[in-house]
Amino acid sequence: MSCFAKLHGRRSGTGQTAAILSHGFGTDQDAWSALRPWFEERFDVISFDLPGCGPGGAESYDFDRHGSMFGYADDLIELIDELGLQDTIFVGHSMSGMIGAAAACARPDLFARLVMIGASPRYLNDGGYVGGFEQEGLDQLFASMAANFQAWVAGFAPMVVGVDDSEAVADFSRTLFQMRPDVALNTSRTIFGSDMRATARRVPTPVHLVQAASDVAVPREVGDWLAAAIPNATLDVISASGHLPHMTAPAEVLAIVERRLAGAWL
């Protein structure tokens, strides 16, 4: 089976330049529903479900390969090569931001620009680095996931959405429940245990960072760190709250994307 088919790939749009939309933990490619029409008018749009996510996502998940963010990056490179693409625009939310960063370091020919929405290279506080979490808090999160996944989702979804948006909470809860609990737990351990700071410093591709002003998962300090660490980076902080601004504040996100990507489509 092709990588595109295995990851439930979807392709649409009228443009010549390819834009790859890659979602974050706990969502699936439907998370781009509000932004996709704008991209389809300008780009050749490719989306997919990350391994472990989406309907039947556990079939594409490998506990060894996807125990590292670099395994996801290998999937992304394989998918792009399979489609015969180069110089793509990659838009990654949350964990996909660092997946794109790792892939761009390995194969810079595949990427013209990266857009990272709510991305973080390191979630744990580390000396002078503010990631937002302490190990004790993460251990409690993992224990809650393992003990009662349904109860964990009920508390986690509204906290991450971060705004009074019942539709977004319902959508996020639905896609979290699509994940097999053991896969969700292992994925969260991979994300929260990763340290991609060295990778971020080596990204050769221009990067446009988009961050919500208030995000329980990614503090403002993380965006500032990335903007300083990535050689060719811009940072736009929008007034929205929550970790899913592309779902809860799409107009604000699109305003930034349209300005930063001006001239990138044919």
N, C-alpha and C positions, 0 to 999 in steps of 0.2 A: 504493500500500500504506500502511496506517495505521502510525503510529509504534509502536503497541503490537504489531502483527504483525511489523514489521521488526525489533524488538528481542526477539522471541520472548517477548512478555509472557505472564505467568501470573497468574491471579486466583483466589483461594480464600478461605475463612474465613466466619465467621458474624456478625461485628461490623458496626456501622454506620460507625464511624470508619475511614478508610483508613490503612493503614500501608504505606509503600513501602520495600522492602528493596533496597538498591543495593550490589552487591559491589565488590571492589577489583581492582587490576591482577592479571592472570594467573589469576583464578578466574572462575566464572560463577555464575548464580543458584542453582545447587545448593549453593553454599557456605553457604546459609542452612538447609540441611536439618535441622540439630539445633535451630535456634531457631524454625523455621516453625510447628511444631504449637502452640507456646505462643501465637504471634501469631494463628494461625487461630482459636483459641478466643475471642479477644477483639476481633479487628479484621477488616476487609475488606482482605485482604493482596494487594498487587501486587508482583511481582518481574519482572525483565527481565535480559537480557544487555547489558552495555555494548557500544557499537560496537567491533568487532574481537575480541570475546570470545564464547565459546560455539561450538557447531557452526555453521559457515558464517558466523562473525562478521565476516569480512573484507568481506562483501557490504554490511554496514551502516556500514563505516568510510570516512571521507573524510579524506584526508591534510591538507587545508586546514582544514576545519571542526574536526577533532579534533586539530589541532596546538595547540589552546588548551583549557584547562580550561573556558572559557566556552562552547565549542562543545558540550561534554557537558551543561552546564547548560541550554543552549537545547533540547537533546533532552529533558531531564527536564521542562522547562516544557511543551513540546509534548505530551508523553505525558500529563501531568496534565490539561492543558486538554482534550485529546481525550477523556479519561474523565469530564470534567465534575466534577472533584473540587476541594475547597477544604479548608483547615484540616487538612491531612494530618499524620501522624507520619512523618517521614523518617528511616530508619536507614541510614547510609552507612558502609561500611568503607573505610579507607585513602583512595585518591584520591576515592572517592565522598563522603567527608566534605566536601571543599572544593567538589565539584560541588553538593552541597546548599546550602552556604554561599552560593555565587554565585547559585544560583537563588532562594534566600530573599531576598537583597538586591534582586534584580530584581523578584520577585513575592511579597512577604511574605504576600499573601492566600492563597497556596497551602499555607502551612506553619504548623502550630500549634506543633510542637516538632521539633528536630533531635537525633538521637542519632548521635554520631561515634565510631566504634571505630577506634583506631589511626590517627587522621588527622594530617596535617601540612600546614601552609601553605607550608613552605619546607624543602627537604631539604639545601640547602647551608649550611654555616657562613657567617656574615656578620657580621663584627665581633663584637659581644657576643652575637649570636644563635647558639645552638647548634642546628643542624639535623641534624648527625650525619655529614655527608659533605663531602669536599673535591672540587674539580673534577677533580683528577688521578685520584682513585679512580673517579669516575663515568665519566671518559674510558676507563679500563681496562674498566669494566663494559660500556660500549657496544661497545668493540672486541671483547671476548669474545663478546658476542651476535652480532655481525656475522661473526666468524670461524667459529664452530661453535656453532650454536644448541642442538643436542642436548647437547653437553658443558656449555654454560652452564647449561641447565636442571638437569642432573644435580648441579651444585654449588649453584645458587641455591635450588632448592626446599627441601632440608633446612636450609639456613642461615636462610631466612625462616620456615619452620615453627618452628624454634627449640627443639623438644622431641623426645624419642625417641618419635615416633608415626608408624610406617611407613604406616599407612592415610592419614593426613593428607598425608604426603609424596607418596604415590602419587596421591592425588586432586589435589593441587596440580600435580604434574608433568603429569598427564593434561590438565588445563585449560590449562596453559601451552603444551603441544604442540598444543592446538586452535588457538592463535593462529598466524597466518602470520608467519614470522620478521621480515619487513620491517615488518609492522604492530606486532608486539611491540616492535621496536627504536624505531620512531617514537613509540609510546605511552610507552615508558620515558623517552625524551628529553623529551617533553611534561611528564610528571609531575615528573621530577627537575630540569627547568629552570624550573619554575613558581615564582612568588612570589605567594602569595595572602594575604600578611599584611595588606595594606590592605583586602582583601575581608573577612577575618575580623573586623577591627575594626568593620565596618559591619553585621554580621549583626543584624537586628532581632528575631529569633526566639529564644526560650529554647533553649539548647543543653546537652545532657548528654554530656560527654566520658567515654569509657571507654578506659583504656590499660593494657596489660600492664606489669608492673614491669620486665621486661627484654625489649626489642624492638630487634633489629638495625637495623630501618628507621626507627624513631621513638623517639629517646631520651626519657627522662622529662622533660627540660628543655622539649621541644616541648609536651607536655601542659600543663606549668606556664605556658608562654608563652600558649597558647590560652586557658587558664582566666582569665588576667589580661587578655587583649586583647578577648575577646568580652564584650560588656556584660552578658548574662544567661546565664552559663555555670556549670555544676557540673563537677567533675572527680572521677572515681573511678578509683583505681589498684588493679587486681586483682593477686593474687600470681602469676598465670600468667606464663609466658615465651612469647616468639615473637610474630610479627606477625599470626597468625590465631587469636586466642583464641575467636572465635565458632565455630571448627571444633574446636579442641583443648581448650578449657575452657568449653564452652557453659553449664554450670551456674553458673559464676562470673559470666559475662556476664549471664545471665538474672536472677540475683539482683539485680544493679544495675538492669537495665532495668525489672524489675517494680516496684522501689522508686521509681525516678525517674518512671515513667509511671503510677503509681497514680492512678486516676480519669480517665485519658485515653481510656479505651474505654467504649463504650455497649453 
